[in-house]
Amino acid sequence: MIRNWSRTARRTVGAARKLVPARPPGGRAAPVTYTLITLCCLLFLVSAAAGLNPLYGTGEEQLAAQRAHFRRWGVIPAELFEDSPGSALTPATALFVHGSWVHLLGNMLFLYVFGAMTEQRMGRLQFTLFYLGCGYLALLGYAGANAHSQESLVGASGAISAILGAFLFLFPRARVTSLLPFLFFLPLRFPAWLVLPFWAALQWMAAGRAGDGPGVAYLAHLVGFGLGFVFAWARFGRTTRVGGVPVTAPEGENQP
């Protein structure tokens, strides 16, 4: 998820979920996807947010270091549209910053599951530009709608939501195995055209209830999802879409 820096992990489902990642067609590698996952994980481990580096201290000292870290590299909507080149770069840097272990692992899980096939379909360079561009615009859209907010916004969910939108267009008949909390986490297989719009609908309903304080930036999810779908439609609309590929992903509250 994209989270403001002070949101805790209490809203994330605590049940363990076993996932089988999607594999690109032909079993070929997806180097950009795996590089993004590695980079996000490494940057998190060396940051104050991980809580592993003794140089950041403990207790209040560590919390202060975390706040400073998020304000430096995250998006602060109230400052984004000022005449500051540094602020204009924060929607790009925020894509590689995560607020907690749960935040990081949830985002990387979705990137791992859906990113490989999308990268294989788009190609490495196009996928890289797509990921960065849609992620930037998703954060920019959220900031524009909450221009007075002083909360730091971090996370890769805008970009990952764009991947979900593109995946929906490119692989609408792919079978997505979902673990639904209200059905006792039974693994059920549904086509992407059913699961991913349902996920987007959940984001829409949550965005309508969300404020501009610390929390999940559902609007950024919706912007990213829409951008991803529109890009895939504009770029691949005249080509044959791929369907019927098995994909496993979680559904419920543990979303990007």
Buried (B, 14 or more C-beta within 10 A) or exposed (E): BBBBBBBEBEEBBEEEBEBEBBBBEEEEEBEBBBEBBEEBBEBBEEBBBBBEBEEBEEEEEBBEBBBEBBBEBBBBBBBBEEEEEEBBEBBBBBBBBBBBEBBBBBBBBBBBBBBBBBBBBBEBEBBBEBBBBBBBBBBBBBBEBBEEBEBBBBBBBBBBBBBBBBBBBBBBEBBBBBBBEEEEBEEEEBBBBEBBEEBBEBBBEBBEEBEBEBBBBBBBBBBBBBBBBBBBBEBBEEEEEBBEBEBBBBBBBBBB
